[in-house]
Amino acid sequence: MDKVVHFHIPVDDMERARRCYMNIFGWDFQGTGYPEYQLATTVDTDENDIPKEPGAINGALYTRYSESSLLISPLAYLFFMTSRADSSTLFAPGRIPYCG
């Protein structure tokens, strides 16, 4: 079975979202040099940035709209690695209340 390998979650308020995910889930965040894009660490990784826990993934928060973004996105994105993909994608968009 193919696994989700990374996620992007859009937020309206980066600091509020960081506090929310840190307090609720214990996630850590790392800057990227761009305040509108923060790496989210949900689980420890090895020296190659591979999660140490099987099935676990890390991802990022990004500001829904910013000067450097090329699009406005209301969706969270999940990234998969697979050799069985076609051009169709199925997902149900939604917001996580009080988290961004």
N, C-alpha and C positions, 0 to 999 in steps of 0.2 A: 504494500500500500504506500502511495506517495504521501509525503509529509508537507505541512506548511513550514516554510523556512524563515519567514520574516513577515512583519506586519508594519503598516503605517496607519496611524490614527489621526484624523484631522481634529484640531481644537481651535476654539475662538480665543481663549486666554491661556497662553502657555504656562504661566506661573501657577494659575489656579489648577490646570490639568496636571502639572507635575506634582503639586501638593496632594491632589486627590489620588493619583495612582501610587504615590509613595506611601500615603497613609493607609489606603485600603489594601493594596497588594504588596507593599514593600519593595516596589521597583526602584532601581537607581537610574539616574540620568547622567549623560555625558554630553557636553557641548561639542559642536562640530565646527565652530567658527561662524555659524549662522544661527542667530538667536531664534529664528523661526523653524529650526529643525534640530530636534534633540534625540539622541539615541537612547532607547529604553532598554535597560538590562533587567530581564525578568528572572534570569538564572545565571549562575557562574559559567564562565567559558574557559576553554583551554588556551594554549599559546597560539592556536590558529583561529581563535574567536568562534569555535564550535561549542555549543552548549554541552556541559558535562552531563546533564540529565537527558536520557533518551526521550525523544518526543517533545522536548521543551524548545521554545523559540524566543528570540529577542526581536526588537523592532525599533520603532521611532514614533515620536509625536511630531506633527508639523502644523504650523499655523494655517488654518483654512484658506486665508487670503493674505498675501504679503506682497511687498514691492518686487521681490525676486521670484515669486511663483508665477508660472505661466497660465495657471488655471485656478478656478475656484472649485473646491471639491467638498461635497457634503458626505463623502463615503470613506469608510475605512477600507484599506487594501490589505489583502493577504497574498503573499508570494509563495508559489509552489515550485518544486523541482519535480519534473516528470518527463518521461519519454512518451507518454500516451496522450498528450494534449491535442485538442483541436482548437479552432478559433472561437468557440463559444465559451462564455463564462456565465455562471449562475451565481447570484448572491442576492441577499436581501439587505438593502441599505437601512441604516438606523443610527440613532444617536444614543450615547450613554449619558443619561441625565446627570448634571452636576459635575461632570468630569471634563468639560471643555466644550 
